[in-house]
Amino acid sequence: MAIVQAVRTALFYLVFIGQTAVVAIIVGIIAMIAGRTPASWALAKFWCRSNLVYLRVLAGVKTDVTGEENIPAGGCIIAAKHQSDWDVFAIFPHTGRPAYIVKKELMDIPFFGPAARSLDCIEVDRKKGAEAIPLLMEQAHAAIDRGCRIVIFPEGTRKAPLAPADYRQGIARLYLELNVPVVPVALNSGLFWGRNSLIIWPGTAQARFLAPIEAGLPADVFMERLKKAIESESDALILQAEDHGLSRPVDTKLRARLDALRQARNSA
């Protein structure tokens, strides 16, 4: 099973990386000539949807995204758990006109950088720490004014399923600055396509848009509600996936976390 799945994974990566390079070059050229265009957005949506098809056909990972009705009309922030590259292109088609917050290093890549800027991506230079915040806020305000929804991964990087949560303060600053609702997004994608896994495992990766958190709360209250919403629902999706049976091997660390979570829920 593992050998077969490794071959399927390799085929997926071959198609995924190849198509990503081609789309980035095309959109990058369009961006350098014409800036933001409907053609660029069409290509971006094609990239997202086709990747989900390749992932299902070649690697056996199905996609289930629910709760889109929880996204309010107008400007908002979409704050998602981050466990896999799947999160980026699975969420994109459901967010209207998203403006992803990405690290500056990605924006410096030839063709990819201009392409990302033409798709409203907001860059943050994490090396500058607090000095990067004013420029981030300026870009975020401009994106909201253009009718975008800001998409951010509050932990800043991909995390293993059931790993201890580590929410950064950037999401709270953004929430206070923009004064818009925040839609939490829970998911379980790391069970199937993990950060450091050489194999993508079959199954159904799920993402769920949750009820929005209203604007105007104190930072500490907001952070507590955001963390509780994302973590509790992500835990539920992970347990649900295990109940349906996982094709991947479960190592001792994940097994311990699963057992501890079940025990905590059963005694609650």
NORNOR-V749521 format. One record per pair of residues at least 4 apart in sequence whose ideal C-beta (glycine too) atoms are under 7 Angstrom apart, sorted by the first residue. I is the first residue (numbers start at 1). J is the second residue. Records with the same first field share a line. If there is no record, write none. Layout:
BEGIN
I=J  J
END
This chain:
BEGIN
1=5
2=6  199
3=7
4=8
5=9  199  201
6=10  198  199
7=11
8=12  58  59  60
9=13  59  199  200
10=14
11=15  58
12=16  54  55  58  59  200
13=17
14=18
15=19  54  58
16=20  51  54
17=21
18=22
19=23  47  50
20=24  47
21=25
22=26
23=27  43  47
24=28  111  112  115
25=29  111
26=30  43
27=31  40  43  44  115  118
28=32  111  112  114  115
29=33
30=34  37  39  40
31=35  40  114  115  117  118
32=114
35=118
36=40  118
38=42
39=43
40=44  118  119
41=45  119
42=46
43=47
44=48  119
45=49  93
46=50
47=51  89
48=52  89  92  93
49=53  93
50=54
51=55  89
52=56  63  89  90
53=57
54=58
55=59  61
56=61  62  63
59=200  202
60=202
61=192  193  200  202  203  205
62=204
63=90  205
64=204  206
65=90  94  207
66=208
67=208  209  210
68=94  209
70=183  209  210  211  212
71=76  95  183  209
72=76  181  212
75=144  149  180
76=149  180  181  182  183  212
77=150  152  174  175  178  180  182
78=95  149  150  151  183  185
79=152  154  171  182  183  184  185  226
80=87  91  151  153  185  187
81=185  186  187  230  234
82=87  153  155  157  158  159
83=87  158  159  161  187  189  190
84=158  189  190  193  194
85=193
86=90  189  193  205
87=91  187  189
88=92
90=205  207
91=95  151  185  207
92=98
95=149  151
96=149
97=120  147  148  149
98=148  149  151
99=120  121  122  143  148  149  150  151
100=121  151
101=122  124  150  151  152
102=106  107  116  121  123
103=124  126
104=108  123  124  125
106=112  116
107=113  116  117  123
108=113
109=113
111=115
112=116
113=117
114=118
115=119
116=121
117=121
120=143  146  148
122=136  139  140  143
124=132  136
125=132
126=132
128=132
132=136
133=137  173
134=138
135=139
136=140
137=141  177
138=142
139=143
140=144  150  174  178
141=145  178
142=146
143=148  150
144=148  150  178  180
150=174
152=171  174
154=167  168  171  226
155=159  165  166  167  168
156=168
158=195
159=163
160=190  194  195
161=188  190  191  238  254
162=235  238  254  257  258  261
165=227  231
167=171  223  227
169=173
170=174
171=175  226
172=176  219  222  223
173=177
174=178
175=182  222
176=219
179=215  216
180=215
181=212  213  214  215
182=212  213  226
183=209  210  212
184=210  213  226  229  230
185=207  208  209  210
186=208  210  230  233  234  237
187=206  207  234  237
188=205  206  234  237  238  241
189=193  205
190=194  195
191=203  238  241  246  248
192=200  201  203  205
193=197  200
201=247  248
202=247
203=241  246  247
206=237
208=233  237
210=229  233
213=222  225  226
217=221  222
218=222
219=223
220=224
221=225
222=226
223=227
224=228
225=229
226=230
227=231
228=232
229=233
230=234
231=235
232=236
233=237
234=238
235=239  261
236=240
237=241
238=242
239=243  261  262
240=244
241=246
242=246  258
246=250
250=254  255
251=255
252=256
253=257
254=258
255=259
256=260
257=261
258=262
259=263
260=264
261=265
262=266
263=267
264=268
END
